[in-house]
Amino acid sequence: MSRFKQYLPVAGFVWAILYFAYHGFTGEQGMRNLLIYKQQETALELQISKLQSCRAGYEKRIEMLSDNNLDLDYLEERAHAVLFLADPQDIVLTYNTDTKRDSRLSPLVPCS
């Protein structure tokens, strides 16, 4: 029994070290979750950069329609694209919709 009592503090110390090491790696704020959070952070930063470029494109399009810099040709193109209306004297040419369209002529849709 004396040998068991002699190694009991050492066993308790080893158990405490293993307990804290296990929770240090797998706990809520452990190393495993730190790696998961880093991956989520990089994915969200990529999404932010895409949204910022999308916003810049929208701001450019809005600037073209502002009172100070109104481009009538662009306004007419937008009216044709969004409303699908044309003057009776206009010649309207249709084309295959599978081809890549100019982003200025496509209707306003959220960036994907």
FISE-490997 format. One record per residue: residue number from 1; z negated, x, y negated of N, C-alpha, C, O in turn. Coordinates in steps of 0.05 Angstrom, whole numbers. Layout:
// residues N
[atom NUM, [Z, X, Y], [Z, X, Y], [Z, X, Y], [Z, X, Y]]
...
END
This chain:
// residues 112
[atom 1, [0, 16, 24], [0, 0, 0], [0, 17, -25], [11, 9, -46]]
[atom 2, [-12, 41, -24], [-13, 58, -47], [15, 68, -55], [21, 72, -79]]
[atom 3, [32, 73, -35], [60, 81, -41], [75, 59, -56], [90, 65, -75]]
[atom 4, [70, 34, -47], [83, 12, -60], [74, 10, -89], [90, 5, -107]]
[atom 5, [48, 13, -94], [38, 12, -121], [48, 36, -138], [50, 34, -162]]
[atom 6, [53, 58, -125], [62, 81, -139], [91, 77, -149], [97, 86, -171]]
[atom 7, [108, 64, -134], [136, 60, -142], [140, 34, -156], [163, 28, -165]]
[atom 8, [120, 17, -159], [123, -9, -173], [131, -6, -202], [149, -20, -210]]
[atom 9, [119, 12, -218], [128, 15, -246], [157, 25, -248], [172, 17, -265]]
[atom 10, [164, 44, -230], [191, 54, -230], [211, 32, -223], [232, 30, -235]]
[atom 11, [205, 16, -203], [222, -6, -195], [225, -26, -218], [246, -37, -223]]
[atom 12, [203, -32, -231], [203, -51, -253], [220, -40, -276], [235, -54, -289]]
[atom 13, [218, -14, -281], [234, -1, -302], [264, -2, -295], [280, -8, -312]]
[atom 14, [271, 4, -270], [299, 3, -261], [309, -25, -263], [332, -29, -271]]
[atom 15, [293, -45, -255], [301, -73, -256], [307, -81, -285], [326, -94, -291]]
[atom 16, [289, -72, -304], [293, -79, -332], [319, -67, -343], [333, -79, -358]]
[atom 17, [324, -42, -335], [348, -28, -344], [373, -43, -334], [392, -48, -349]]
[atom 18, [373, -50, -308], [395, -65, -296], [399, -92, -309], [421, -101, -314]]
[atom 19, [377, -106, -314], [378, -132, -327], [391, -131, -354], [409, -146, -361]]
[atom 20, [382, -112, -371], [393, -110, -398], [422, -99, -398], [438, -107, -414]]
[atom 21, [428, -82, -379], [455, -72, -377], [474, -95, -368], [496, -97, -379]]
[atom 22, [466, -111, -349], [482, -133, -340], [488, -153, -364], [510, -160, -368]]
[atom 23, [467, -160, -378], [470, -178, -400], [484, -165, -424], [496, -179, -441]]
[atom 24, [482, -139, -426], [497, -125, -447], [527, -126, -443], [543, -125, -462]]
[atom 25, [535, -127, -418], [564, -129, -412], [574, -157, -409], [596, -163, -418]]
[atom 26, [558, -175, -397], [568, -202, -392], [556, -224, -409], [563, -247, -407]]
[atom 27, [537, -217, -426], [524, -238, -442], [542, -249, -464], [565, -241, -467]]
[atom 28, [531, -268, -479], [546, -281, -500], [556, -262, -521], [578, -265, -532]]
[atom 29, [541, -241, -527], [549, -221, -546], [554, -194, -532], [551, -173, -544]]
[atom 30, [562, -195, -507], [566, -171, -491], [593, -159, -496], [610, -168, -511]]
[atom 31, [598, -137, -481], [623, -121, -484], [647, -137, -475], [669, -135, -487]]
[atom 32, [644, -153, -453], [667, -169, -444], [676, -189, -465], [700, -191, -470]]
[atom 33, [657, -203, -477], [665, -222, -498], [675, -207, -523], [691, -219, -538]]
[atom 34, [666, -183, -528], [676, -168, -551], [706, -163, -547], [722, -165, -566]]
[atom 35, [715, -156, -523], [743, -152, -517], [759, -178, -520], [781, -178, -530]]
[atom 36, [747, -200, -511], [761, -226, -514], [764, -233, -544], [785, -243, -552]]
[atom 37, [743, -228, -559], [744, -234, -588], [764, -217, -602], [778, -226, -621]]
[atom 38, [767, -192, -594], [787, -174, -605], [815, -184, -599], [833, -183, -617]]
[atom 39, [820, -194, -575], [846, -205, -568], [852, -230, -585], [875, -233, -594]]
[atom 40, [832, -247, -588], [836, -271, -604], [841, -263, -633], [857, -276, -647]]
[atom 41, [828, -242, -643], [832, -233, -670], [860, -224, -675], [873, -231, -695]]
[atom 42, [871, -208, -656], [899, -199, -660], [919, -222, -658], [938, -222, -673]]
[atom 43, [914, -242, -641], [931, -265, -639], [930, -281, -665], [951, -291, -675]]
[atom 44, [907, -284, -676], [904, -299, -701], [916, -284, -725], [927, -297, -743]]
[atom 45, [914, -258, -725], [926, -242, -746], [957, -244, -745], [970, -246, -766]]
[atom 46, [968, -245, -721], [997, -249, -718], [1005, -277, -728], [1025, -280, -741]]
[atom 47, [988, -297, -722], [994, -324, -731], [992, -325, -762], [1008, -339, -774]]
[atom 48, [973, -311, -773], [970, -311, -803], [995, -298, -815], [1005, -308, -835]]
[atom 49, [1004, -276, -804], [1028, -263, -815], [1053, -281, -814], [1069, -282, -832]]
[atom 50, [1056, -296, -792], [1078, -315, -789], [1076, -337, -810], [1095, -344, -823]]
[atom 51, [1052, -347, -814], [1048, -369, -833], [1052, -359, -862], [1061, -374, -879]]
[atom 52, [1044, -334, -867], [1048, -323, -894], [1078, -320, -900], [1087, -325, -922]]
[atom 53, [1093, -311, -880], [1122, -309, -884], [1135, -336, -887], [1153, -340, -903]]
[atom 54, [1125, -355, -872], [1135, -383, -875], [1129, -394, -903], [1145, -407, -915]]
[atom 55, [1105, -389, -912], [1097, -398, -939], [1114, -385, -960], [1122, -398, -979]]
[atom 56, [1120, -359, -957], [1137, -345, -976], [1164, -358, -978], [1176, -361, -999]]
[atom 57, [1175, -366, -954], [1201, -379, -954], [1200, -406, -968], [1218, -413, -983]]
[atom 58, [1178, -421, -963], [1175, -447, -977], [1172, -443, -1007], [1183, -459, -1023]]
[atom 59, [1157, -423, -1015], [1153, -419, -1044], [1180, -412, -1057], [1185, -419, -1080]]
[atom 60, [1197, -397, -1043], [1223, -390, -1054], [1240, -415, -1057], [1254, -419, -1077]]
[atom 61, [1239, -432, -1036], [1255, -457, -1038], [1244, -475, -1060], [1260, -489, -1073]]
[atom 62, [1218, -476, -1063], [1206, -493, -1084], [1214, -482, -1112], [1219, -497, -1130]]
[atom 63, [1214, -456, -1114], [1222, -443, -1140], [1250, -451, -1147], [1256, -454, -1171]]
[atom 64, [1268, -453, -1128], [1295, -461, -1133], [1297, -489, -1144], [1317, -496, -1157]]
[atom 65, [1277, -506, -1138], [1278, -534, -1147], [1260, -538, -1172], [1256, -561, -1180]]
[atom 66, [1248, -517, -1183], [1230, -521, -1206], [1246, -527, -1231], [1270, -523, -1232]]
[atom 67, [1232, -538, -1251], [1245, -545, -1276], [1257, -521, -1291], [1279, -524, -1303]]
[atom 68, [1245, -499, -1289], [1254, -475, -1303], [1279, -463, -1291], [1295, -450, -1305]]
[atom 69, [1282, -466, -1265], [1304, -453, -1251], [1318, -473, -1232], [1320, -467, -1208]]
[atom 70, [1327, -495, -1242], [1339, -516, -1225], [1368, -508, -1219], [1384, -506, -1236]]
[atom 71, [1373, -504, -1193], [1399, -498, -1184], [1412, -524, -1173], [1404, -534, -1152]]
[atom 72, [1431, -535, -1188], [1442, -561, -1181], [1457, -560, -1155], [1457, -580, -1140]]
[atom 73, [1470, -538, -1149], [1484, -536, -1123], [1464, -537, -1100], [1469, -551, -1080]]
[atom 74, [1442, -523, -1103], [1422, -524, -1082], [1410, -552, -1080], [1405, -561, -1058]]
[atom 75, [1405, -565, -1102], [1394, -592, -1102], [1413, -611, -1088], [1405, -628, -1072]]
[atom 76, [1439, -608, -1093], [1459, -625, -1079], [1460, -619, -1049], [1462, -638, -1033]]
[atom 77, [1458, -594, -1042], [1458, -587, -1013], [1434, -599, -999], [1436, -609, -977]]
[atom 78, [1411, -598, -1012], [1387, -609, -1001], [1389, -639, -998], [1380, -651, -978]]
[atom 79, [1401, -653, -1018], [1404, -682, -1016], [1423, -689, -993], [1417, -708, -979]]
[atom 80, [1444, -674, -989], [1462, -679, -966], [1447, -674, -940], [1451, -690, -921]]
[atom 81, [1432, -653, -938], [1419, -646, -913], [1396, -666, -906], [1394, -673, -882]]
[atom 82, [1381, -674, -925], [1358, -690, -919], [1365, -720, -918], [1357, -734, -900]]
[atom 83, [1381, -729, -937], [1388, -758, -938], [1413, -765, -923], [1418, -789, -918]]
[atom 84, [1429, -746, -915], [1454, -750, -901], [1472, -768, -918], [1486, -786, -907]]
[atom 85, [1472, -764, -944], [1489, -779, -962], [1510, -760, -975], [1504, -737, -979]]
[atom 86, [1533, -771, -980], [1554, -756, -993], [1570, -774, -1012], [1571, -798, -1008]]
[atom 87, [1581, -762, -1032], [1598, -777, -1050], [1623, -786, -1035], [1633, -771, -1018]]
[atom 88, [1634, -810, -1040], [1658, -819, -1026], [1682, -801, -1029], [1699, -800, -1012]]
[atom 89, [1683, -786, -1051], [1705, -768, -1055], [1701, -740, -1042], [1720, -724, -1041]]
[atom 90, [1677, -735, -1032], [1672, -710, -1018], [1685, -709, -991], [1687, -729, -977]]
[atom 91, [1693, -685, -983], [1703, -681, -956], [1680, -669, -940], [1670, -647, -947]]
[atom 92, [1672, -683, -919], [1650, -674, -903], [1660, -663, -877], [1675, -677, -862]]
[atom 93, [1653, -639, -871], [1661, -626, -846], [1637, -625, -827], [1616, -616, -836]]
[atom 94, [1641, -634, -803], [1619, -632, -784], [1623, -607, -766], [1645, -597, -764]]
[atom 95, [1602, -598, -755], [1603, -574, -738], [1583, -577, -716], [1566, -595, -716]]
[atom 96, [1585, -560, -697], [1568, -560, -674], [1539, -554, -683], [1534, -534, -696]]
[atom 97, [1520, -572, -675], [1493, -568, -684], [1478, -547, -667], [1455, -540, -674]]
[atom 98, [1490, -538, -646], [1477, -517, -629], [1477, -490, -642], [1461, -473, -635]]
[atom 99, [1495, -486, -661], [1497, -460, -674], [1474, -456, -694], [1462, -476, -702]]
[atom 100, [1468, -432, -700], [1447, -426, -719], [1455, -435, -747], [1476, -426, -757]]
[atom 101, [1438, -452, -759], [1445, -462, -786], [1431, -445, -807], [1411, -432, -801]]
[atom 102, [1442, -446, -831], [1430, -432, -853], [1403, -446, -859], [1402, -470, -861]]
[atom 103, [1382, -430, -863], [1355, -442, -867], [1354, -458, -893], [1337, -475, -896]]
[atom 104, [1372, -451, -912], [1372, -466, -937], [1383, -494, -934], [1376, -512, -949]]
[atom 105, [1400, -498, -913], [1412, -524, -910], [1398, -542, -890], [1403, -566, -889]]
[atom 106, [1380, -531, -874], [1365, -547, -855], [1344, -563, -868], [1332, -555, -888]]
[atom 107, [1338, -587, -858], [1316, -603, -869], [1289, -588, -868], [1285, -570, -851]]
[atom 108, [1272, -595, -886], [1246, -582, -887], [1230, -590, -862], [1224, -613, -857]]
[atom 109, [1223, -570, -846], [1207, -574, -822], [1185, -553, -823], [1190, -531, -833]]
[atom 110, [1163, -558, -811], [1142, -537, -810], [1151, -513, -794], [1167, -516, -775]]
[atom 111, [1142, -490, -802], [1149, -466, -787], [1136, -467, -760], [1114, -478, -756]]
[atom 112, [1150, -456, -740], [1139, -456, -713], [1133, -428, -705], [1123, -424, -682]]
END
